[in-house]
Amino acid sequence: MKHSSIKIKKVNGKMTFILPEALAKMITEVYSFSLDQLRVGGDIPLHDLAVHMDEHATLEATAGMAAEEARLLKEIESLAFDSWYETKSNGIREWWYKKYGKWPTDKQTIGRMIVEHGELYRKKKKHLIELESSYRILHNVIKSAVIVKGDMLRSMRPILQGNGQTINGIDVQVAKAIRADLGVISFKTKKKR
């Protein structure tokens, strides 16, 4: 959570997830993850909290499976890229040896690879970066947030069972981007004569 830029604050006994606006938009639009899945309604009876906790295990499992699927897809595509790259590199090394009578250096091989397969190489690398990003968001943001919510629920229940009937709940808030407008600062110096 500390690396995912999601913050948790506590106000009047109520825990609130604070998500950056851009991240909230991405996980709702790209990953179809509802921010309501991080909420537990205010003044919820303990019985309803227990039911919510039971359902939360399914949500954790679903988030874990989605993250694992993204990791496997990333690994499969990475192996396919490595295989493609090594095949093309080997062809270039053999061509180089036949043409120049010596084996090329790694830099010469990469240079020739870019000349011959540059566009395809860039597309494949971009695809790998996108898969890596998807995995990181699913694992480090969505799955982590769901697990932290589960930990918060489990830690709240024993505390509240002794005194009462309700829990204040867990909320979600999207933070607005704050941008400071800094004016131009100029320094005037006197000319020496």
SVG drawing of the C-alpha trace seen along z (x, -y; Angstrom):
<svg xmlns="http://www.w3.org/2000/svg" viewBox="-27 -52 63 71">
<polyline fill="none" stroke="black" stroke-width="0.4" points="0.0,0.0 2.8,-2.5 4.1,-2.1 0.7,-2.3 -0.1,-5.9 -3.3,-4.9 -3.6,-6.5 -5.7,-5.5 -6.9,-8.2 -9.1,-7.9 -11.6,-10.7 -14.0,-10.4 -13.4,-6.6 -14.2,-6.1 -11.4,-4.7 -11.2,-6.1 -9.2,-5.0 -7.9,-8.0 -7.2,-7.3 -5.5,-9.7 -8.0,-10.8 -6.0,-9.4 -5.6,-6.0 -9.3,-5.9 -10.3,-6.6 -7.9,-3.9 -9.0,-1.1 -12.7,-1.9 -12.6,-2.4 -9.8,0.0 -10.2,2.8 -13.9,2.4 -13.2,2.4 -15.9,0.8 -14.7,-1.5 -17.8,-0.5 -16.1,2.9 -13.8,1.0 -16.7,-0.4 -18.5,0.9 -21.6,-1.2 -21.7,-3.5 -23.4,-2.3 -23.4,1.3 -24.7,3.8 -22.2,6.5 -24.3,9.3 -24.2,7.5 -20.4,6.9 -19.9,10.6 -21.8,11.4 -19.7,8.7 -16.5,10.2 -17.6,13.7 -18.2,12.2 -14.9,10.3 -13.0,13.6 -14.5,14.2 -13.5,10.7 -9.9,11.3 -9.8,14.5 -11.2,12.9 -8.6,10.1 -5.8,12.6 -6.9,14.7 -7.1,11.7 -3.6,10.6 -2.2,14.1 -3.8,14.4 -2.1,11.0 1.2,12.3 1.0,15.5 0.0,13.7 3.0,11.4 5.3,14.3 4.0,16.2 4.4,13.1 7.9,12.4 9.0,16.0 7.5,15.6 9.4,12.3 12.7,13.8 12.2,16.7 11.5,14.3 14.4,12.1 16.9,14.9 15.8,16.4 16.2,13.1 19.5,12.3 20.9,15.7 19.9,15.2 21.7,11.8 24.8,13.3 25.0,16.0 24.4,13.4 27.1,11.2 29.6,14.1 29.0,15.1 29.3,11.5 32.3,10.2 34.0,13.5 33.8,12.7 31.1,12.8 29.4,9.5 29.5,7.9 26.2,7.5 26.0,3.9 26.4,4.7 23.7,7.4 21.3,5.0 22.0,2.3 21.2,4.7 18.1,6.0 16.8,2.4 17.5,1.8 15.8,5.0 13.0,5.4 12.8,2.1 9.1,1.4 8.1,5.0 10.6,4.9 9.1,1.6 5.6,3.0 6.5,6.2 8.4,4.2 5.5,1.8 3.1,4.7 5.3,6.2 5.4,2.9 1.6,2.7 1.3,6.2 3.7,5.4 1.8,2.2 -1.5,4.2 0.0,6.7 1.4,4.1 -1.9,2.3 -3.9,5.5 -1.4,6.8 0.0,3.7 -3.1,1.5 -6.4,3.4 -5.4,6.7 -3.5,4.8 -6.4,2.5 -8.8,5.4 -6.4,7.2 -6.0,4.1 -9.7,3.7 -10.0,7.3 -7.4,6.7 -9.2,3.6 -12.5,5.5 -10.9,8.3 -9.2,6.0 -12.4,3.9 -14.7,6.7 -13.2,7.9 -12.8,4.3 -16.4,3.4 -18.1,6.7 -17.6,5.9 -19.4,2.5 -21.8,2.6 -24.1,2.9 -22.6,0.9 -19.4,0.0 -18.8,-3.4 -17.7,-1.7 -15.0,-2.1 -15.3,-4.7 -13.5,-5.6 -12.6,-9.0 -11.0,-10.2 -8.5,-13.0 -8.4,-15.9 -5.1,-16.8 -3.6,-19.9 -1.4,-22.0 0.3,-25.1 0.8,-28.0 4.3,-29.3 5.0,-32.7 8.3,-33.5 10.9,-34.9 13.5,-37.1 16.6,-38.5 17.9,-41.9 21.6,-42.6 23.3,-45.9 25.7,-46.3 29.3,-47.1 30.9,-49.9"/>
</svg>
